[in-house]
């Protein structure tokens, strides 16, 4: 298993963006947007990783649904 890119302490499973604890700390709208599989999915994932790299608190992360 790979470490969570948010907390870097707990493992995340293959196919998951974050560990369960960090995932549940995201706003519902962000979780729904990241769960959608369409042509914008990769852009939303990049948005998540960019915000994590900028140390945006998980509760403040906003993922543009159609980006």
C-alpha positions in Angstrom: 0.0 0.0 0.0 1.1 3.6 -0.7 1.1 6.4 1.9 -1.7 8.9 1.7 -0.6 12.1 -0.1 -2.4 14.2 2.5 -1.4 12.9 5.9 1.5 10.8 4.7 1.1 8.6 7.8 -1.7 6.2 6.9 -1.8 3.9 3.9 -4.2 4.2 1.1 -5.3 1.2 -1.0 -4.9 0.9 -4.8 -7.5 2.9 -6.6 -8.1 5.3 -3.7 -7.0 8.9 -3.8 -6.6 9.3 0.0 -6.7 7.2 3.1 -10.2 6.7 4.6 -9.7 9.3 7.3 -8.5 12.0 5.0 -11.2 11.1 2.4 -13.9 11.6 5.0 -12.5 15.0 5.9 -13.0 16.3 2.4 -16.2 18.3 1.8 -19.1 16.1 0.4 -19.0 18.1 -2.9 -15.3 17.4 -3.4 -15.8 13.6 -2.7 -18.7 13.5 -5.2 -16.7 15.3 -7.9 -13.6 13.1 -7.4 -15.8 10.0 -7.6 -17.1 10.8 -11.0 -15.4 9.1 -13.9 -15.6 11.2 -17.0 -13.2 13.1 -19.3 -12.6 15.7 -16.5 -11.6 13.1 -13.9 -7.9 13.6 -14.3 -8.2 17.4 -14.1 -10.1 17.0 -10.8 -7.4 14.7 -9.4 -4.7 17.2 -10.4 -6.7 19.9 -8.7 -6.8 17.8 -5.5 -3.0 17.1 -5.6 -2.2 20.8 -6.3 -4.2 21.9 -3.3 -2.6 19.2 -1.1 0.8 20.5 -2.3 -0.2 24.0 -1.3 -1.2 22.7 2.2 -4.9 23.7 1.8 -6.8 22.2 4.8 -8.9 19.2 3.7 -12.1 20.8 4.8 -11.3 23.8 2.5 -10.5 21.8 -0.6 -12.8 22.7 -3.6 -12.7 20.6 -6.7 -14.3 22.1 -9.7 -16.8 19.5 -11.0 -16.4 20.3 -14.7 -12.8 21.4 -14.8 
